[in-house]
């Protein structure tokens, strides 16, 4: 909850200009209230529009929720699902994440599945067990064919908004584990083609080192995306 409609449009305009020279796939996930305004700015650009959440139901009496079809009607292509803040503050579970993810896929949206462990879970050496369980339960009844539309974002909870960042080696280790776990569920071909992002205090200073790792395919950027200056460096990083 950072920007108004006008502020979101202004930032999007700056990003569109900076993205013209980028060789990367770029998506910005904006608040529901700003989706339509930002979609007009992004039209014809190489930046895709994303939403920050989606309802688990296709339609019905669910006050306060936004359906996948409503998002598509606004030009949304991607949607974040299972972000750590949704899990922490809104009690989202692996099961509700699965329901949202499947609904998004069925509607033709491209979900970005967020997974990651807390500091306590890492200190007790349970981080891989936690992430594997999050992935397995979130992907129940998701087919190999549907996996082609999915992105996984690893966001260690202890490194989100704290200024702490997993070292490139820590991030690469978890990304390699995630790819191996996907291979155990869907086979090597699906795992090899999976796009895995790192999210956790990514900024213009550390992005190049993180992106140099073979299993880190992209970045899920938080605070550094709120300023065009820092986000433009990230968008145009050489890998």
C-alpha positions as CSV (number, residue, x, y, z in Angstrom):
1,X,0.0,0.0,0.0
2,X,2.3,2.7,-1.3
3,X,1.0,4.7,-4.2
4,X,-2.2,6.4,-5.3
5,X,-3.5,6.1,-8.8
6,X,-1.6,9.2,-10.0
7,X,1.6,8.2,-8.3
8,X,1.5,4.7,-9.8
9,X,0.9,6.2,-13.3
10,X,3.9,8.5,-12.9
11,X,6.2,5.7,-11.8
12,X,5.0,3.5,-14.6
13,X,5.7,6.2,-17.2
14,X,9.3,6.5,-15.9
15,X,9.7,2.7,-16.0
16,X,8.3,2.4,-19.5
17,X,11.0,4.8,-20.8
18,X,13.8,2.9,-18.9
19,X,12.5,-0.4,-20.1
20,X,12.9,0.4,-23.7
21,X,16.6,-0.6,-23.6
22,X,16.0,-3.7,-21.4
23,X,16.6,-7.2,-22.7
24,X,14.7,-8.7,-19.8
25,X,11.1,-9.7,-19.2
26,X,9.6,-7.1,-16.9
27,X,6.4,-7.2,-14.9
28,X,5.1,-4.7,-12.3
29,X,2.4,-5.8,-9.8
30,X,0.3,-2.8,-8.7
31,X,-2.6,-2.4,-6.2
32,X,-6.1,-3.3,-7.4
33,X,-7.1,0.4,-7.4
34,X,-4.3,1.3,-9.8
35,X,-4.5,-1.6,-12.3
36,X,-6.7,0.1,-14.9
37,X,-4.7,3.4,-14.8
38,X,-1.4,1.7,-15.1
39,X,-2.6,-0.7,-17.8
40,X,-3.2,2.4,-20.0
41,X,0.4,3.6,-19.4
42,X,1.9,0.1,-20.2
43,X,-0.1,-0.4,-23.4
44,X,2.4,-1.0,-26.3
45,X,5.4,-1.2,-23.9
46,X,7.5,-4.2,-23.0
47,X,6.3,-4.2,-19.4
48,X,3.6,-6.6,-18.4
49,X,0.9,-5.9,-15.8
50,X,0.5,-8.0,-12.7
51,X,-1.8,-8.1,-9.6
52,X,-0.8,-8.7,-6.1
53,X,-3.4,-11.3,-5.3
54,X,-6.5,-13.1,-6.7
55,X,-9.5,-14.8,-5.3
56,X,-9.7,-18.5,-4.9
57,X,-13.2,-18.6,-6.4
58,X,-14.2,-17.8,-10.0
59,X,-17.2,-15.7,-8.9
60,X,-19.8,-15.4,-6.2
61,X,-20.6,-13.7,-2.9
62,X,-17.0,-13.1,-1.6
63,X,-17.1,-9.5,-0.5
64,X,-13.7,-7.8,-0.8
65,X,-12.2,-10.3,-3.2
66,X,-11.2,-9.8,-6.9
67,X,-11.7,-12.6,-9.4
68,X,-9.3,-13.8,-12.0
69,X,-11.7,-12.8,-14.8
70,X,-12.0,-9.3,-13.3
71,X,-8.2,-9.0,-13.3
72,X,-8.0,-10.2,-16.9
73,X,-10.6,-7.6,-17.9
74,X,-8.2,-4.9,-16.6
75,X,-5.3,-6.3,-18.7
76,X,-3.6,-8.2,-16.0
77,X,-1.3,-11.0,-17.2
78,X,0.6,-12.1,-14.1
79,X,-0.5,-12.5,-10.4
80,X,1.4,-13.0,-7.2
81,X,0.1,-15.8,-5.1
82,X,1.2,-16.8,-1.6
83,X,3.4,-13.7,-0.9
84,X,4.9,-14.0,2.6
85,X,2.9,-10.9,3.7
86,X,-0.3,-12.6,2.7
87,X,0.7,-15.7,4.6
88,X,1.9,-13.7,7.6
89,X,-0.9,-11.1,8.0
90,X,-3.9,-12.7,6.3
91,X,-3.4,-16.4,7.4
92,X,-3.1,-17.7,3.9
93,X,-2.2,-21.4,3.9
94,X,-0.7,-23.8,1.4
95,X,-4.2,-25.0,0.7
96,X,-5.7,-21.5,0.0
97,X,-2.6,-20.7,-2.1
98,X,-3.3,-23.9,-4.1
99,X,-6.9,-22.8,-4.7
100,X,-5.9,-19.3,-5.8
101,X,-3.2,-20.7,-8.1
102,X,-5.4,-23.2,-9.8
103,X,-8.2,-20.6,-10.3
104,X,-5.6,-18.2,-11.8
105,X,-4.3,-20.9,-14.2
106,X,-7.8,-21.9,-15.3
107,X,-8.5,-18.3,-16.1
108,X,-5.4,-18.0,-18.2
109,X,-3.4,-15.9,-15.8
110,X,0.3,-16.6,-15.1
111,X,0.8,-17.1,-11.4
112,X,4.0,-16.3,-9.5
113,X,4.1,-18.7,-6.6
114,X,5.9,-17.3,-3.6
115,X,7.6,-19.6,-1.2
116,X,10.2,-19.1,1.6
117,X,11.1,-19.8,5.2
118,X,11.2,-17.7,8.4
119,X,14.4,-17.0,10.3
120,X,13.3,-19.5,13.0
121,X,12.8,-22.2,10.4
122,X,16.2,-21.5,8.9
123,X,18.0,-21.5,12.2
124,X,16.5,-24.9,13.0
125,X,17.7,-26.2,9.6
126,X,14.1,-26.8,8.4
127,X,14.2,-24.3,5.5
128,X,14.2,-26.9,2.7
129,X,11.5,-29.0,4.3
130,X,9.3,-25.9,4.7
131,X,9.9,-24.8,1.1
132,X,9.4,-28.3,-0.3
133,X,6.1,-28.6,1.6
134,X,4.9,-25.2,0.4
135,X,5.6,-26.1,-3.2
136,X,4.1,-29.6,-3.1
137,X,0.9,-28.5,-1.4
138,X,0.5,-25.4,-3.6
139,X,0.9,-27.5,-6.8
140,X,-1.6,-30.2,-6.0
141,X,-3.6,-31.0,-9.1
142,X,-1.5,-28.7,-11.2
143,X,-0.5,-30.5,-14.5
144,X,2.8,-30.5,-16.2
145,X,1.3,-28.6,-19.1
146,X,0.2,-25.8,-16.7
147,X,3.6,-25.6,-15.2
148,X,4.8,-23.9,-18.3
149,X,2.7,-20.8,-17.2
150,X,4.1,-20.8,-13.7
151,X,7.0,-18.9,-12.1
152,X,8.3,-19.7,-8.6
153,X,9.7,-16.9,-6.4
154,X,11.9,-17.8,-3.5
155,X,11.5,-15.1,-0.9
156,X,13.2,-15.9,2.5
157,X,10.9,-14.2,5.0
158,X,13.8,-13.0,7.1
159,X,15.2,-11.0,4.2
160,X,12.0,-9.2,3.2
161,X,12.0,-5.5,4.0
162,X,14.7,-6.0,6.6
163,X,17.7,-4.9,4.6
164,X,19.1,-8.5,5.1
165,X,19.7,-10.4,1.9
166,X,20.5,-14.1,1.5
167,X,24.0,-14.4,0.2
168,X,24.2,-15.3,-3.5
169,X,25.4,-18.7,-2.4
170,X,22.5,-19.2,0.0
171,X,20.0,-18.1,-2.6
172,X,21.6,-20.3,-5.3
173,X,21.5,-23.3,-2.9
174,X,17.8,-22.9,-2.3
175,X,17.0,-22.3,-6.0
176,X,18.9,-25.4,-7.0
177,X,16.9,-27.3,-4.3
178,X,13.6,-25.9,-5.7
179,X,14.5,-27.0,-9.2
180,X,15.4,-30.5,-8.0
181,X,12.2,-30.7,-6.0
182,X,10.2,-29.7,-9.1
183,X,12.1,-32.4,-11.0
184,X,11.0,-35.0,-8.5
185,X,7.3,-33.9,-9.0
186,X,7.2,-33.2,-12.7
187,X,10.4,-34.5,-14.3
188,X,13.7,-32.9,-15.5
189,X,12.2,-31.2,-18.5
190,X,9.7,-29.2,-16.6
191,X,12.2,-28.4,-13.9
192,X,14.8,-27.2,-16.4
193,X,12.3,-24.9,-18.1
194,X,11.0,-23.4,-14.8
195,X,11.7,-19.7,-14.2
196,X,12.7,-19.2,-10.6
197,X,13.0,-15.7,-9.1
198,X,14.8,-14.5,-6.0
199,X,13.0,-12.0,-3.8
200,X,14.4,-10.6,-0.5
201,X,15.8,-7.1,-0.3
202,X,17.0,-7.2,-3.9
203,X,18.4,-3.8,-4.9
204,X,20.5,-2.1,-7.5
205,X,23.7,-2.9,-5.6
206,X,23.3,-6.7,-5.2
207,X,21.2,-7.7,-8.2
208,X,24.1,-8.4,-10.6
209,X,25.8,-10.8,-8.1
210,X,22.5,-12.6,-7.4
211,X,21.7,-12.9,-11.1
212,X,25.1,-14.4,-11.9
213,X,24.0,-17.7,-10.3
214,X,22.9,-20.4,-12.7
215,X,19.6,-21.3,-11.0
216,X,18.5,-17.7,-10.3
217,X,16.5,-16.6,-13.3
218,X,15.1,-13.3,-12.2
219,X,14.2,-11.0,-9.3
220,X,11.0,-10.3,-7.4
221,X,11.8,-6.7,-6.3
222,X,10.2,-5.0,-3.4
223,X,11.3,-1.7,-2.0
224,X,13.8,-1.0,-4.7
225,X,11.0,-1.0,-7.3
226,X,9.3,2.0,-5.7
227,X,11.9,4.4,-7.2
228,X,12.5,4.6,-10.9
229,X,16.2,5.2,-10.4
230,X,17.0,2.0,-8.5
231,X,14.5,-0.1,-10.5
232,X,15.9,1.0,-13.8
233,X,19.3,-0.4,-12.8
234,X,17.7,-3.7,-11.9
235,X,15.7,-3.8,-15.1
236,X,18.8,-3.3,-17.2
237,X,21.3,-5.4,-15.3
238,X,23.8,-7.4,-17.4
239,X,23.6,-11.1,-16.8
